Amino acid sequence: MSATVPCFLDIEASGLDDYSYPIEIAWSGPDGRVESHLLRVDDIPEWIYRSDAAQVQHGISPKMLSQHGESPRAVAERMNMALAGATVYVDGLAWDQVWLNTLFDAVGLTPSFRLAGITEGLTRWMTHAQLQALVAGPSPNYEDLELAAAQR
């Protein structure tokens, strides 16, 4: 299945460490629908590492995961169904690929989609003129700058 709109994915994790694992995964699919799933990490005995700093950053507690998390296998199966054949863009390819592999390896599945960095997505989905404008940033409004300087 070829995506008609760009697909994106974001993963929150237990920390930024070799022993970290995904705790929440959100994505937008080829149909534009957005899904977000907490993972019940208690289902995977090896997933024990947790960073207090990461929890402060994302605000997801172990209690939330135990009470509201879904089966990691069910989430991986849902991802495979929703994203089959798509290229899915992420803003942190190195870590997101590690965490995706961690999830799929833990549940014995293979992703049916491919992760790619956001830069690849920008070059695929934006025209050259749009990319140039993005890189250049917004053009200054010189009238506003002159007014602001006059008020100093």
Phi and psi in radians as a Rosetta constraint file:
Dihedral C 1 N 2 CA 2 C 2 CIRCULARHARMONIC -1.666 0.35
Dihedral N 2 CA 2 C 2 N 3 CIRCULARHARMONIC 2.305 0.35
Dihedral C 2 N 3 CA 3 C 3 CIRCULARHARMONIC -1.183 0.35
Dihedral N 3 CA 3 C 3 N 4 CIRCULARHARMONIC 2.376 0.35
Dihedral C 3 N 4 CA 4 C 4 CIRCULARHARMONIC -1.624 0.35
Dihedral N 4 CA 4 C 4 N 5 CIRCULARHARMONIC -0.406 0.35
Dihedral C 4 N 5 CA 5 C 5 CIRCULARHARMONIC -2.228 0.35
Dihedral N 5 CA 5 C 5 N 6 CIRCULARHARMONIC 2.700 0.35
Dihedral C 5 N 6 CA 6 C 6 CIRCULARHARMONIC -1.134 0.35
Dihedral N 6 CA 6 C 6 N 7 CIRCULARHARMONIC 2.494 0.35
Dihedral C 6 N 7 CA 7 C 7 CIRCULARHARMONIC -1.804 0.35
Dihedral N 7 CA 7 C 7 N 8 CIRCULARHARMONIC 2.454 0.35
Dihedral C 7 N 8 CA 8 C 8 CIRCULARHARMONIC -2.260 0.35
Dihedral N 8 CA 8 C 8 N 9 CIRCULARHARMONIC 2.716 0.35
Dihedral C 8 N 9 CA 9 C 9 CIRCULARHARMONIC -2.512 0.35
Dihedral N 9 CA 9 C 9 N 10 CIRCULARHARMONIC 2.526 0.35
Dihedral C 9 N 10 CA 10 C 10 CIRCULARHARMONIC -2.413 0.35
Dihedral N 10 CA 10 C 10 N 11 CIRCULARHARMONIC 2.444 0.35
Dihedral C 10 N 11 CA 11 C 11 CIRCULARHARMONIC -2.175 0.35
Dihedral N 11 CA 11 C 11 N 12 CIRCULARHARMONIC 2.298 0.35
Dihedral C 11 N 12 CA 12 C 12 CIRCULARHARMONIC -1.725 0.35
Dihedral N 12 CA 12 C 12 N 13 CIRCULARHARMONIC 2.513 0.35
Dihedral C 12 N 13 CA 13 C 13 CIRCULARHARMONIC -2.292 0.35
Dihedral N 13 CA 13 C 13 N 14 CIRCULARHARMONIC 2.963 0.35
Dihedral C 13 N 14 CA 14 C 14 CIRCULARHARMONIC -1.233 0.35
Dihedral N 14 CA 14 C 14 N 15 CIRCULARHARMONIC -0.226 0.35
Dihedral C 14 N 15 CA 15 C 15 CIRCULARHARMONIC 2.901 0.35
Dihedral N 15 CA 15 C 15 N 16 CIRCULARHARMONIC -3.087 0.35
Dihedral C 15 N 16 CA 16 C 16 CIRCULARHARMONIC -1.942 0.35
Dihedral N 16 CA 16 C 16 N 17 CIRCULARHARMONIC 1.372 0.35
Dihedral C 16 N 17 CA 17 C 17 CIRCULARHARMONIC -2.637 0.35
Dihedral N 17 CA 17 C 17 N 18 CIRCULARHARMONIC 2.782 0.35
Dihedral C 17 N 18 CA 18 C 18 CIRCULARHARMONIC -1.046 0.35
Dihedral N 18 CA 18 C 18 N 19 CIRCULARHARMONIC -0.404 0.35
Dihedral C 18 N 19 CA 19 C 19 CIRCULARHARMONIC -1.695 0.35
Dihedral N 19 CA 19 C 19 N 20 CIRCULARHARMONIC 0.085 0.35
Dihedral C 19 N 20 CA 20 C 20 CIRCULARHARMONIC -1.320 0.35
Dihedral N 20 CA 20 C 20 N 21 CIRCULARHARMONIC 2.845 0.35
Dihedral C 20 N 21 CA 21 C 21 CIRCULARHARMONIC -2.608 0.35
Dihedral N 21 CA 21 C 21 N 22 CIRCULARHARMONIC 2.816 0.35
Dihedral C 21 N 22 CA 22 C 22 CIRCULARHARMONIC -1.262 0.35
Dihedral N 22 CA 22 C 22 N 23 CIRCULARHARMONIC 2.508 0.35
Dihedral C 22 N 23 CA 23 C 23 CIRCULARHARMONIC -2.139 0.35
Dihedral N 23 CA 23 C 23 N 24 CIRCULARHARMONIC -0.374 0.35
Dihedral C 23 N 24 CA 24 C 24 CIRCULARHARMONIC -2.567 0.35
Dihedral N 24 CA 24 C 24 N 25 CIRCULARHARMONIC 2.409 0.35
Dihedral C 24 N 25 CA 25 C 25 CIRCULARHARMONIC -2.305 0.35
Dihedral N 25 CA 25 C 25 N 26 CIRCULARHARMONIC 2.295 0.35
Dihedral C 25 N 26 CA 26 C 26 CIRCULARHARMONIC -2.249 0.35
Dihedral N 26 CA 26 C 26 N 27 CIRCULARHARMONIC 2.524 0.35
Dihedral C 26 N 27 CA 27 C 27 CIRCULARHARMONIC -2.627 0.35
Dihedral N 27 CA 27 C 27 N 28 CIRCULARHARMONIC 2.782 0.35
Dihedral C 27 N 28 CA 28 C 28 CIRCULARHARMONIC -2.002 0.35
Dihedral N 28 CA 28 C 28 N 29 CIRCULARHARMONIC 2.297 0.35
Dihedral C 28 N 29 CA 29 C 29 CIRCULARHARMONIC -1.620 0.35
Dihedral N 29 CA 29 C 29 N 30 CIRCULARHARMONIC 3.111 0.35
Dihedral C 29 N 30 CA 30 C 30 CIRCULARHARMONIC -1.047 0.35
Dihedral N 30 CA 30 C 30 N 31 CIRCULARHARMONIC -0.388 0.35
Dihedral C 30 N 31 CA 31 C 31 CIRCULARHARMONIC -1.563 0.35
Dihedral N 31 CA 31 C 31 N 32 CIRCULARHARMONIC 0.014 0.35
Dihedral C 31 N 32 CA 32 C 32 CIRCULARHARMONIC 1.544 0.35
Dihedral N 32 CA 32 C 32 N 33 CIRCULARHARMONIC -0.116 0.35
Dihedral C 32 N 33 CA 33 C 33 CIRCULARHARMONIC -1.256 0.35
Dihedral N 33 CA 33 C 33 N 34 CIRCULARHARMONIC 2.476 0.35
Dihedral C 33 N 34 CA 34 C 34 CIRCULARHARMONIC -1.904 0.35
Dihedral N 34 CA 34 C 34 N 35 CIRCULARHARMONIC 2.354 0.35
Dihedral C 34 N 35 CA 35 C 35 CIRCULARHARMONIC -2.246 0.35
Dihedral N 35 CA 35 C 35 N 36 CIRCULARHARMONIC 2.582 0.35
Dihedral C 35 N 36 CA 36 C 36 CIRCULARHARMONIC -2.428 0.35
Dihedral N 36 CA 36 C 36 N 37 CIRCULARHARMONIC 2.338 0.35
Dihedral C 36 N 37 CA 37 C 37 CIRCULARHARMONIC -2.403 0.35
Dihedral N 37 CA 37 C 37 N 38 CIRCULARHARMONIC 2.218 0.35
Dihedral C 37 N 38 CA 38 C 38 CIRCULARHARMONIC -1.400 0.35
Dihedral N 38 CA 38 C 38 N 39 CIRCULARHARMONIC 2.537 0.35
Dihedral C 38 N 39 CA 39 C 39 CIRCULARHARMONIC -1.795 0.35
Dihedral N 39 CA 39 C 39 N 40 CIRCULARHARMONIC 2.350 0.35
Dihedral C 39 N 40 CA 40 C 40 CIRCULARHARMONIC -1.410 0.35
Dihedral N 40 CA 40 C 40 N 41 CIRCULARHARMONIC 1.584 0.35
Dihedral C 40 N 41 CA 41 C 41 CIRCULARHARMONIC -1.198 0.35
Dihedral N 41 CA 41 C 41 N 42 CIRCULARHARMONIC -0.315 0.35
Dihedral C 41 N 42 CA 42 C 42 CIRCULARHARMONIC -1.059 0.35
Dihedral N 42 CA 42 C 42 N 43 CIRCULARHARMONIC -0.360 0.35
Dihedral C 42 N 43 CA 43 C 43 CIRCULARHARMONIC -1.234 0.35
Dihedral N 43 CA 43 C 43 N 44 CIRCULARHARMONIC -0.359 0.35
Dihedral C 43 N 44 CA 44 C 44 CIRCULARHARMONIC -1.983 0.35
Dihedral N 44 CA 44 C 44 N 45 CIRCULARHARMONIC 1.771 0.35
Dihedral C 44 N 45 CA 45 C 45 CIRCULARHARMONIC -1.005 0.35
Dihedral N 45 CA 45 C 45 N 46 CIRCULARHARMONIC -0.510 0.35
Dihedral C 45 N 46 CA 46 C 46 CIRCULARHARMONIC -1.293 0.35
Dihedral N 46 CA 46 C 46 N 47 CIRCULARHARMONIC -0.279 0.35
Dihedral C 46 N 47 CA 47 C 47 CIRCULARHARMONIC -1.498 0.35
Dihedral N 47 CA 47 C 47 N 48 CIRCULARHARMONIC 1.508 0.35
Dihedral C 47 N 48 CA 48 C 48 CIRCULARHARMONIC -2.118 0.35
Dihedral N 48 CA 48 C 48 N 49 CIRCULARHARMONIC -0.378 0.35
Dihedral C 48 N 49 CA 49 C 49 CIRCULARHARMONIC -1.150 0.35
Dihedral N 49 CA 49 C 49 N 50 CIRCULARHARMONIC 2.385 0.35
Dihedral C 49 N 50 CA 50 C 50 CIRCULARHARMONIC -2.581 0.35
Dihedral N 50 CA 50 C 50 N 51 CIRCULARHARMONIC 2.323 0.35
Dihedral C 50 N 51 CA 51 C 51 CIRCULARHARMONIC -1.791 0.35
Dihedral N 51 CA 51 C 51 N 52 CIRCULARHARMONIC 2.189 0.35
Dihedral C 51 N 52 CA 52 C 52 CIRCULARHARMONIC -1.083 0.35
Dihedral N 52 CA 52 C 52 N 53 CIRCULARHARMONIC -0.654 0.35
Dihedral C 52 N 53 CA 53 C 53 CIRCULARHARMONIC -1.101 0.35
Dihedral N 53 CA 53 C 53 N 54 CIRCULARHARMONIC -0.707 0.35
Dihedral C 53 N 54 CA 54 C 54 CIRCULARHARMONIC -1.133 0.35
Dihedral N 54 CA 54 C 54 N 55 CIRCULARHARMONIC -0.708 0.35
Dihedral C 54 N 55 CA 55 C 55 CIRCULARHARMONIC -1.112 0.35
Dihedral N 55 CA 55 C 55 N 56 CIRCULARHARMONIC -0.681 0.35
Dihedral C 55 N 56 CA 56 C 56 CIRCULARHARMONIC -1.076 0.35
Dihedral N 56 CA 56 C 56 N 57 CIRCULARHARMONIC -0.707 0.35
Dihedral C 56 N 57 CA 57 C 57 CIRCULARHARMONIC -1.148 0.35
Dihedral N 57 CA 57 C 57 N 58 CIRCULARHARMONIC -0.870 0.35
Dihedral C 57 N 58 CA 58 C 58 CIRCULARHARMONIC -1.699 0.35
Dihedral N 58 CA 58 C 58 N 59 CIRCULARHARMONIC -0.286 0.35
Dihedral C 58 N 59 CA 59 C 59 CIRCULARHARMONIC 1.293 0.35
Dihedral N 59 CA 59 C 59 N 60 CIRCULARHARMONIC 0.338 0.35
Dihedral C 59 N 60 CA 60 C 60 CIRCULARHARMONIC -1.862 0.35
Dihedral N 60 CA 60 C 60 N 61 CIRCULARHARMONIC 2.021 0.35
Dihedral C 60 N 61 CA 61 C 61 CIRCULARHARMONIC -1.603 0.35
Dihedral N 61 CA 61 C 61 N 62 CIRCULARHARMONIC 2.777 0.35
Dihedral C 61 N 62 CA 62 C 62 CIRCULARHARMONIC -0.998 0.35
Dihedral N 62 CA 62 C 62 N 63 CIRCULARHARMONIC -0.614 0.35
Dihedral C 62 N 63 CA 63 C 63 CIRCULARHARMONIC -1.104 0.35
Dihedral N 63 CA 63 C 63 N 64 CIRCULARHARMONIC -0.725 0.35
Dihedral C 63 N 64 CA 64 C 64 CIRCULARHARMONIC -1.059 0.35
Dihedral N 64 CA 64 C 64 N 65 CIRCULARHARMONIC -0.732 0.35
Dihedral C 64 N 65 CA 65 C 65 CIRCULARHARMONIC -1.142 0.35
Dihedral N 65 CA 65 C 65 N 66 CIRCULARHARMONIC -0.726 0.35
Dihedral C 65 N 66 CA 66 C 66 CIRCULARHARMONIC -1.142 0.35
Dihedral N 66 CA 66 C 66 N 67 CIRCULARHARMONIC -0.722 0.35
Dihedral C 66 N 67 CA 67 C 67 CIRCULARHARMONIC -1.419 0.35
Dihedral N 67 CA 67 C 67 N 68 CIRCULARHARMONIC -0.624 0.35
Dihedral C 67 N 68 CA 68 C 68 CIRCULARHARMONIC -2.070 0.35
Dihedral N 68 CA 68 C 68 N 69 CIRCULARHARMONIC -0.084 0.35
Dihedral C 68 N 69 CA 69 C 69 CIRCULARHARMONIC -1.239 0.35
Dihedral N 69 CA 69 C 69 N 70 CIRCULARHARMONIC 2.680 0.35
Dihedral C 69 N 70 CA 70 C 70 CIRCULARHARMONIC -1.846 0.35
Dihedral N 70 CA 70 C 70 N 71 CIRCULARHARMONIC 2.836 0.35
Dihedral C 70 N 71 CA 71 C 71 CIRCULARHARMONIC -0.989 0.35
Dihedral N 71 CA 71 C 71 N 72 CIRCULARHARMONIC 2.219 0.35
Dihedral C 71 N 72 CA 72 C 72 CIRCULARHARMONIC -0.974 0.35
Dihedral N 72 CA 72 C 72 N 73 CIRCULARHARMONIC -0.674 0.35
Dihedral C 72 N 73 CA 73 C 73 CIRCULARHARMONIC -1.113 0.35
Dihedral N 73 CA 73 C 73 N 74 CIRCULARHARMONIC -0.766 0.35
Dihedral C 73 N 74 CA 74 C 74 CIRCULARHARMONIC -1.098 0.35
Dihedral N 74 CA 74 C 74 N 75 CIRCULARHARMONIC -0.677 0.35
Dihedral C 74 N 75 CA 75 C 75 CIRCULARHARMONIC -1.168 0.35
Dihedral N 75 CA 75 C 75 N 76 CIRCULARHARMONIC -0.756 0.35
Dihedral C 75 N 76 CA 76 C 76 CIRCULARHARMONIC -1.089 0.35
Dihedral N 76 CA 76 C 76 N 77 CIRCULARHARMONIC -0.733 0.35
Dihedral C 76 N 77 CA 77 C 77 CIRCULARHARMONIC -1.102 0.35
Dihedral N 77 CA 77 C 77 N 78 CIRCULARHARMONIC -0.711 0.35
Dihedral C 77 N 78 CA 78 C 78 CIRCULARHARMONIC -1.118 0.35
Dihedral N 78 CA 78 C 78 N 79 CIRCULARHARMONIC -0.730 0.35
Dihedral C 78 N 79 CA 79 C 79 CIRCULARHARMONIC -1.051 0.35
Dihedral N 79 CA 79 C 79 N 80 CIRCULARHARMONIC -0.801 0.35
Dihedral C 79 N 80 CA 80 C 80 CIRCULARHARMONIC -1.048 0.35
Dihedral N 80 CA 80 C 80 N 81 CIRCULARHARMONIC -0.669 0.35
Dihedral C 80 N 81 CA 81 C 81 CIRCULARHARMONIC -1.228 0.35
Dihedral N 81 CA 81 C 81 N 82 CIRCULARHARMONIC -0.808 0.35
Dihedral C 81 N 82 CA 82 C 82 CIRCULARHARMONIC -1.285 0.35
Dihedral N 82 CA 82 C 82 N 83 CIRCULARHARMONIC -0.521 0.35
Dihedral C 82 N 83 CA 83 C 83 CIRCULARHARMONIC -1.999 0.35
Dihedral N 83 CA 83 C 83 N 84 CIRCULARHARMONIC 0.212 0.35
Dihedral C 83 N 84 CA 84 C 84 CIRCULARHARMONIC -0.899 0.35
Dihedral N 84 CA 84 C 84 N 85 CIRCULARHARMONIC 2.182 0.35
Dihedral C 84 N 85 CA 85 C 85 CIRCULARHARMONIC 1.374 0.35
Dihedral N 85 CA 85 C 85 N 86 CIRCULARHARMONIC -0.065 0.35
Dihedral C 85 N 86 CA 86 C 86 CIRCULARHARMONIC -1.509 0.35
Dihedral N 86 CA 86 C 86 N 87 CIRCULARHARMONIC 2.701 0.35
Dihedral C 86 N 87 CA 87 C 87 CIRCULARHARMONIC -1.642 0.35
Dihedral N 87 CA 87 C 87 N 88 CIRCULARHARMONIC 2.195 0.35
Dihedral C 87 N 88 CA 88 C 88 CIRCULARHARMONIC -2.008 0.35
Dihedral N 88 CA 88 C 88 N 89 CIRCULARHARMONIC 2.184 0.35
Dihedral C 88 N 89 CA 89 C 89 CIRCULARHARMONIC -1.640 0.35
Dihedral N 89 CA 89 C 89 N 90 CIRCULARHARMONIC 2.426 0.35
Dihedral C 89 N 90 CA 90 C 90 CIRCULARHARMONIC -2.305 0.35
Dihedral N 90 CA 90 C 90 N 91 CIRCULARHARMONIC 2.711 0.35
Dihedral C 90 N 91 CA 91 C 91 CIRCULARHARMONIC -1.565 0.35
Dihedral N 91 CA 91 C 91 N 92 CIRCULARHARMONIC -0.223 0.35
Dihedral C 91 N 92 CA 92 C 92 CIRCULARHARMONIC -2.332 0.35
Dihedral N 92 CA 92 C 92 N 93 CIRCULARHARMONIC 1.237 0.35
Dihedral C 92 N 93 CA 93 C 93 CIRCULARHARMONIC -0.939 0.35
Dihedral N 93 CA 93 C 93 N 94 CIRCULARHARMONIC -0.776 0.35
Dihedral C 93 N 94 CA 94 C 94 CIRCULARHARMONIC -1.032 0.35
Dihedral N 94 CA 94 C 94 N 95 CIRCULARHARMONIC -0.937 0.35
Dihedral C 94 N 95 CA 95 C 95 CIRCULARHARMONIC -1.233 0.35
Dihedral N 95 CA 95 C 95 N 96 CIRCULARHARMONIC -0.757 0.35
Dihedral C 95 N 96 CA 96 C 96 CIRCULARHARMONIC -1.056 0.35
Dihedral N 96 CA 96 C 96 N 97 CIRCULARHARMONIC -0.650 0.35
Dihedral C 96 N 97 CA 97 C 97 CIRCULARHARMONIC -1.161 0.35
Dihedral N 97 CA 97 C 97 N 98 CIRCULARHARMONIC -0.717 0.35
Dihedral C 97 N 98 CA 98 C 98 CIRCULARHARMONIC -1.049 0.35
Dihedral N 98 CA 98 C 98 N 99 CIRCULARHARMONIC -0.838 0.35
Dihedral C 98 N 99 CA 99 C 99 CIRCULARHARMONIC -1.197 0.35
Dihedral N 99 CA 99 C 99 N 100 CIRCULARHARMONIC -0.644 0.35
Dihedral C 99 N 100 CA 100 C 100 CIRCULARHARMONIC -1.100 0.35
Dihedral N 100 CA 100 C 100 N 101 CIRCULARHARMONIC -0.794 0.35
Dihedral C 100 N 101 CA 101 C 101 CIRCULARHARMONIC -1.074 0.35
Dihedral N 101 CA 101 C 101 N 102 CIRCULARHARMONIC -0.693 0.35
Dihedral C 101 N 102 CA 102 C 102 CIRCULARHARMONIC -1.039 0.35
Dihedral N 102 CA 102 C 102 N 103 CIRCULARHARMONIC -0.799 0.35
Dihedral C 102 N 103 CA 103 C 103 CIRCULARHARMONIC -1.103 0.35
Dihedral N 103 CA 103 C 103 N 104 CIRCULARHARMONIC -0.942 0.35
Dihedral C 103 N 104 CA 104 C 104 CIRCULARHARMONIC -1.152 0.35
Dihedral N 104 CA 104 C 104 N 105 CIRCULARHARMONIC -0.649 0.35
Dihedral C 104 N 105 CA 105 C 105 CIRCULARHARMONIC -1.113 0.35
Dihedral N 105 CA 105 C 105 N 106 CIRCULARHARMONIC -0.713 0.35
Dihedral C 105 N 106 CA 106 C 106 CIRCULARHARMONIC -1.121 0.35
Dihedral N 106 CA 106 C 106 N 107 CIRCULARHARMONIC -0.520 0.35
Dihedral C 106 N 107 CA 107 C 107 CIRCULARHARMONIC -1.849 0.35
Dihedral N 107 CA 107 C 107 N 108 CIRCULARHARMONIC 0.078 0.35
Dihedral C 107 N 108 CA 108 C 108 CIRCULARHARMONIC 1.254 0.35
Dihedral N 108 CA 108 C 108 N 109 CIRCULARHARMONIC 0.557 0.35
Dihedral C 108 N 109 CA 109 C 109 CIRCULARHARMONIC -2.102 0.35
Dihedral N 109 CA 109 C 109 N 110 CIRCULARHARMONIC 2.921 0.35
Dihedral C 109 N 110 CA 110 C 110 CIRCULARHARMONIC -2.087 0.35
Dihedral N 110 CA 110 C 110 N 111 CIRCULARHARMONIC 2.330 0.35
Dihedral C 110 N 111 CA 111 C 111 CIRCULARHARMONIC -1.063 0.35
Dihedral N 111 CA 111 C 111 N 112 CIRCULARHARMONIC 2.470 0.35
Dihedral C 111 N 112 CA 112 C 112 CIRCULARHARMONIC -1.674 0.35
Dihedral N 112 CA 112 C 112 N 113 CIRCULARHARMONIC 0.226 0.35
Dihedral C 112 N 113 CA 113 C 113 CIRCULARHARMONIC -2.444 0.35
Dihedral N 113 CA 113 C 113 N 114 CIRCULARHARMONIC 2.978 0.35
Dihedral C 113 N 114 CA 114 C 114 CIRCULARHARMONIC -2.124 0.35
Dihedral N 114 CA 114 C 114 N 115 CIRCULARHARMONIC 2.373 0.35
Dihedral C 114 N 115 CA 115 C 115 CIRCULARHARMONIC -1.528 0.35
Dihedral N 115 CA 115 C 115 N 116 CIRCULARHARMONIC 2.559 0.35
Dihedral C 115 N 116 CA 116 C 116 CIRCULARHARMONIC -2.520 0.35
Dihedral N 116 CA 116 C 116 N 117 CIRCULARHARMONIC 2.677 0.35
Dihedral C 116 N 117 CA 117 C 117 CIRCULARHARMONIC -1.219 0.35
Dihedral N 117 CA 117 C 117 N 118 CIRCULARHARMONIC 2.695 0.35
Dihedral C 117 N 118 CA 118 C 118 CIRCULARHARMONIC -1.051 0.35
Dihedral N 118 CA 118 C 118 N 119 CIRCULARHARMONIC -0.540 0.35
Dihedral C 118 N 119 CA 119 C 119 CIRCULARHARMONIC -1.077 0.35
Dihedral N 119 CA 119 C 119 N 120 CIRCULARHARMONIC -0.718 0.35
Dihedral C 119 N 120 CA 120 C 120 CIRCULARHARMONIC -1.079 0.35
Dihedral N 120 CA 120 C 120 N 121 CIRCULARHARMONIC -0.691 0.35
Dihedral C 120 N 121 CA 121 C 121 CIRCULARHARMONIC -1.121 0.35
Dihedral N 121 CA 121 C 121 N 122 CIRCULARHARMONIC -0.724 0.35
Dihedral C 121 N 122 CA 122 C 122 CIRCULARHARMONIC -1.085 0.35
Dihedral N 122 CA 122 C 122 N 123 CIRCULARHARMONIC -0.767 0.35
Dihedral C 122 N 123 CA 123 C 123 CIRCULARHARMONIC -1.222 0.35
Dihedral N 123 CA 123 C 123 N 124 CIRCULARHARMONIC -0.439 0.35
Dihedral C 123 N 124 CA 124 C 124 CIRCULARHARMONIC -1.443 0.35
Dihedral N 124 CA 124 C 124 N 125 CIRCULARHARMONIC -0.662 0.35
Dihedral C 124 N 125 CA 125 C 125 CIRCULARHARMONIC -1.779 0.35
Dihedral N 125 CA 125 C 125 N 126 CIRCULARHARMONIC -0.125 0.35
Dihedral C 125 N 126 CA 126 C 126 CIRCULARHARMONIC -2.020 0.35
Dihedral N 126 CA 126 C 126 N 127 CIRCULARHARMONIC 2.601 0.35
Dihedral C 126 N 127 CA 127 C 127 CIRCULARHARMONIC -1.305 0.35
Dihedral N 127 CA 127 C 127 N 128 CIRCULARHARMONIC 2.871 0.35
Dihedral C 127 N 128 CA 128 C 128 CIRCULARHARMONIC -1.025 0.35
Dihedral N 128 CA 128 C 128 N 129 CIRCULARHARMONIC -0.725 0.35
Dihedral C 128 N 129 CA 129 C 129 CIRCULARHARMONIC -1.122 0.35
Dihedral N 129 CA 129 C 129 N 130 CIRCULARHARMONIC -0.687 0.35
Dihedral C 129 N 130 CA 130 C 130 CIRCULARHARMONIC -1.142 0.35
Dihedral N 130 CA 130 C 130 N 131 CIRCULARHARMONIC -0.718 0.35
Dihedral C 130 N 131 CA 131 C 131 CIRCULARHARMONIC -1.110 0.35
Dihedral N 131 CA 131 C 131 N 132 CIRCULARHARMONIC -0.754 0.35
Dihedral C 131 N 132 CA 132 C 132 CIRCULARHARMONIC -1.059 0.35
Dihedral N 132 CA 132 C 132 N 133 CIRCULARHARMONIC -0.750 0.35
Dihedral C 132 N 133 CA 133 C 133 CIRCULARHARMONIC -1.131 0.35
Dihedral N 133 CA 133 C 133 N 134 CIRCULARHARMONIC -0.678 0.35
Dihedral C 133 N 134 CA 134 C 134 CIRCULARHARMONIC -1.121 0.35
Dihedral N 134 CA 134 C 134 N 135 CIRCULARHARMONIC -0.803 0.35
Dihedral C 134 N 135 CA 135 C 135 CIRCULARHARMONIC -1.145 0.35
Dihedral N 135 CA 135 C 135 N 136 CIRCULARHARMONIC -0.687 0.35
Dihedral C 135 N 136 CA 136 C 136 CIRCULARHARMONIC -1.268 0.35
Dihedral N 136 CA 136 C 136 N 137 CIRCULARHARMONIC -0.441 0.35
Dihedral C 136 N 137 CA 137 C 137 CIRCULARHARMONIC 1.445 0.35
Dihedral N 137 CA 137 C 137 N 138 CIRCULARHARMONIC 3.085 0.35
Dihedral C 137 N 138 CA 138 C 138 CIRCULARHARMONIC -1.202 0.35
Dihedral N 138 CA 138 C 138 N 139 CIRCULARHARMONIC 2.530 0.35
Dihedral C 138 N 139 CA 139 C 139 CIRCULARHARMONIC -1.293 0.35
Dihedral N 139 CA 139 C 139 N 140 CIRCULARHARMONIC 2.394 0.35
Dihedral C 139 N 140 CA 140 C 140 CIRCULARHARMONIC -1.220 0.35
Dihedral N 140 CA 140 C 140 N 141 CIRCULARHARMONIC 2.553 0.35
Dihedral C 140 N 141 CA 141 C 141 CIRCULARHARMONIC -1.631 0.35
Dihedral N 141 CA 141 C 141 N 142 CIRCULARHARMONIC 1.785 0.35
Dihedral C 141 N 142 CA 142 C 142 CIRCULARHARMONIC -1.134 0.35
Dihedral N 142 CA 142 C 142 N 143 CIRCULARHARMONIC -0.534 0.35
Dihedral C 142 N 143 CA 143 C 143 CIRCULARHARMONIC -1.098 0.35
Dihedral N 143 CA 143 C 143 N 144 CIRCULARHARMONIC -0.745 0.35
Dihedral C 143 N 144 CA 144 C 144 CIRCULARHARMONIC -1.130 0.35
Dihedral N 144 CA 144 C 144 N 145 CIRCULARHARMONIC -0.695 0.35
Dihedral C 144 N 145 CA 145 C 145 CIRCULARHARMONIC -1.121 0.35
Dihedral N 145 CA 145 C 145 N 146 CIRCULARHARMONIC -0.744 0.35
Dihedral C 145 N 146 CA 146 C 146 CIRCULARHARMONIC -1.139 0.35
Dihedral N 146 CA 146 C 146 N 147 CIRCULARHARMONIC -0.705 0.35
Dihedral C 146 N 147 CA 147 C 147 CIRCULARHARMONIC -1.116 0.35
Dihedral N 147 CA 147 C 147 N 148 CIRCULARHARMONIC -0.773 0.35
Dihedral C 147 N 148 CA 148 C 148 CIRCULARHARMONIC -1.116 0.35
Dihedral N 148 CA 148 C 148 N 149 CIRCULARHARMONIC -0.706 0.35
Dihedral C 148 N 149 CA 149 C 149 CIRCULARHARMONIC -1.147 0.35
Dihedral N 149 CA 149 C 149 N 150 CIRCULARHARMONIC -0.638 0.35
Dihedral C 149 N 150 CA 150 C 150 CIRCULARHARMONIC -1.202 0.35
Dihedral N 150 CA 150 C 150 N 151 CIRCULARHARMONIC -0.480 0.35
Dihedral C 150 N 151 CA 151 C 151 CIRCULARHARMONIC -1.493 0.35
Dihedral N 151 CA 151 C 151 N 152 CIRCULARHARMONIC -0.067 0.35
